[in-house]
Amino acid sequence: MGWKGVPRTAVAAVLAGAAALVLAAPPPAGAGPRTGTAPPPGTAAARQDASRTPPPPRLPRDFRGRGKWIVRDLDITVPFTWEGRDGDSQMTAGGPQYPIWFTNLIYHGTLYTLTYKWPGLNEHPCSRIPGFSLEDLNQGFENARFVGPETLRRTPQRHVNHWRAGVVFPELPPGNYPRLPLALGDIYVDEKDRGTFWQVLQFGVQNLYDPELDEWLVMDTFEHRPGTVTLPRRCEPPR
């Protein structure tokens, strides 16, 4: 859902991630996301034919896609759109007829989150964080770690490269130190095009509204054509 005052990019929040978006040590090649919950239907099966590390994910300036937003512990799945135009981008999950409804935007160098509906939520401010752009998001992706090539077992199957980004606090050297994993993002992009995003897991404090702190976006389509990005009326325009 939204970043609730902190960037959910993971993609961490870094998502899109959007995700601002994100982050922690990678699992062994072929391991699934360590979320504490089962992955969504059609998740990845590892393939062992990689001989090199591909370039990291990079969200394009213009794109449009449709899919699903999945919150497994709440047993909620709603329609999801993700669109970009000239470097701005917008995620929208659910709608007025669904149990959850939120939008995340990167708009004119500002990161916005507005959650219209969420179970147990009574306040609905539009969070505004200036100084965040598509370039900042993609720079965050540069630090992602390559997990390996995988196949998303859906219809149709998608051959993808699995990346992980994360934020751990405090930043300390290896050894026996207390650490807190603040945010984690597992990002699955097309193996032939790092700018085509097929699936993202966000896990951590950027998902504070969710009891298990994990949420999935799963894309059914992703086209490299300009989409539509609209700042909600209740959000203050960039200064």
Secondary structure, DSSP 8 states (H G I E B T S, - for coil): ---TTS--TTTT---B---B--BS---STT----SSS---TT-EEE-----S--------SSEEEEEEEEEGGGTEEEEEEEEEETTEEEEEEE-TTSS-EEEEEEETTEEEEEEEE-TT-----EEEEES--HHHHHHHHTT-EEEEEEEE-SSS-EEEEEEEEEEEES---SSS---EEEEEEEEEEETTEEEEEEEEEEEEGGGTTSTT-EEEEEEEEEESS-------TTS----
